[in-house]
Amino acid sequence: MGFLSRIGGIIILFWFLGFMFNIGGQMIHWLLVIAAIVLIVDMISEKRRRT
């Protein structure tokens, strides 16, 4: 598991906690978007490293 995947997972965890306890507001949703982008970039770069 790459470094970016770990960061993305942590951000998704924080988003889920914020969603559960209704804290953070819009910032939590931006973190989720950033986490999704980071995970996608990590998956794309992982495929390039294999080939």
Rosetta blueprint (number, residue, H / E / L):
1 M L
2 G L
3 F H
4 L H
5 S H
6 R H
7 I H
8 G H
9 G H
10 I H
11 I H
12 I H
13 L H
14 F H
15 W H
16 F H
17 L H
18 G H
19 F H
20 M H
21 F H
22 N L
23 I L
24 G L
25 G L
26 Q H
27 M H
28 I H
29 H H
30 W H
31 L H
32 L H
33 V H
34 I H
35 A H
36 A H
37 I H
38 V H
39 L H
40 I H
41 V H
42 D H
43 M H
44 I H
45 S H
46 E H
47 K H
48 R H
49 R H
50 R H
51 T L
